[in-house]
Amino acid sequence: MKLIVLGAAAGGGFPQWNCNCDTCRRGWNGAAPAQTQASVAVSADGARWVLLNASPDLRAQILATPALHPRRAGRDSPIAGAVLTNGDVDAVAGLLTLRESWPLALYATPRVLDVVRANSIFNVLADEHVARRPMQPGAAVELAAKDGTPLGLKVEPFTVPGKVALYLEDAAIEQRLAQRSEDTIGLMISEPASGKRFYYVPGCAALDDELAARLRDAPLLFFDGTLWQDDEMIRAGLGTKTGRRMGHLSLSGAAGSMAALAALGVKRKLFIHINNTNPILCPGSAERRAAEAAGWEVARDGLELEL
C-alpha cells in the first residue's frame, strides 16, 4: 500500500495568505517550507489512487505529484475517488477541482453527503460521473471505482469527538463540542491482500477511552496536529477561540495528544492538519524538537510512505 501526503497544513495552508504571525513569517522568508492544506492519497497498486479529503489546494497538489498525473492520451486521471472525514471547507472544496466529467466514487457519511448535496455548487459533480456512496460509522466498506471495479482497499469509518463544520454552526454549538456524530470521523484504511493498515484522524477534539482503544498498537497513525497549545490563537492575537472551541485537541501539556497517545504503542505517529500558528511547522523550533523527542513526525507535502 502506497501513501503520499498531498498537504500537511490546516485550513488556509502555510504560510496563510493573510497572516504574518511569527510562524508564518518564517514561511514567508523561506525559513520553514510552505505546506498546502491537508490531504493524503492512498493506493493499493500505485496506479489507482483515492484521496482522503479533497483540499482546496487539490489542483496544485496534483501538479506537484507525478503519481496523480494523466498517463493516457485524452481525458485521463489515476484518481479513482475520494473519502471525506468531515464537511469542512478544507476537506470538500477540492471536489470542485474534480468536476471535469471524470468517473469518480465519493465516500462520506450520510450526514456529510447531505451537506454536500444541499449546496447546489456541488451539482457540478454530476451523478452520471460521480457515484456518491454513504459510509456508516463502524461498518467496513470495500472501496471501488465508479464502475464498481475493486480498488484493493477497505475503509472503516468511525466517529471521533468533534463538531460540525464552521459554516454549519448554530447558537447551541457550545453545548455540542467534542461530541461524536457523523460530522467528524476517523478512518482505518486497510489493504486486505497484505493485511496492512493505517489510521487517518485529521480532526479530533478529545482522545476518549473508545478512541484510545481503537488506536492502540496501530502500525501507522496520522493525527490532528492543528494547535500546539489550546489558547494558541488567542496568544498570537489572531482570534478568540481555543482549540477545543474549534474542535481540535492541542498537542502539548498533560491533557494534550502527545501525552494521551504516549502509552498506546502506536508504531509510527505523524501530525497532519497543522495550523499556520503551530511552531512544529518550523524545523529546529523547540516545539518541533519536543514533538520529535516524543516519537512524533511532522507530515509534509510530498512525503511518500509504503506499507
KAKA-V157973 format. One line per field, one symbol per residue. psi: psi as a letter, one per 20 degrees, with the letter a starting at -180 (. if undefined). Layout:
psi->???
This chain:
psi->pqqpohqirapiapqqhkpkrgghhhghjjippqprqpqqpqqhijhpqppoqnqhjgghhghinhijqqhrqbpqpioiaqppirjqgjhihihhhkillppqpoprqhghhggghiohhjiimqhihooooqpppipqpopqrhjipqjjqqpoqqqqpbrrqgijqaijhhikqkqprihorrpopqohhijqqrqomippiqnrhghghhipjqhpppqokgqgqhkghghikirjqrgghikpprgrrhjrhgghihjikpgpppprmpqiioiiiopiqhgghgghhjjqqoqqpippqp.
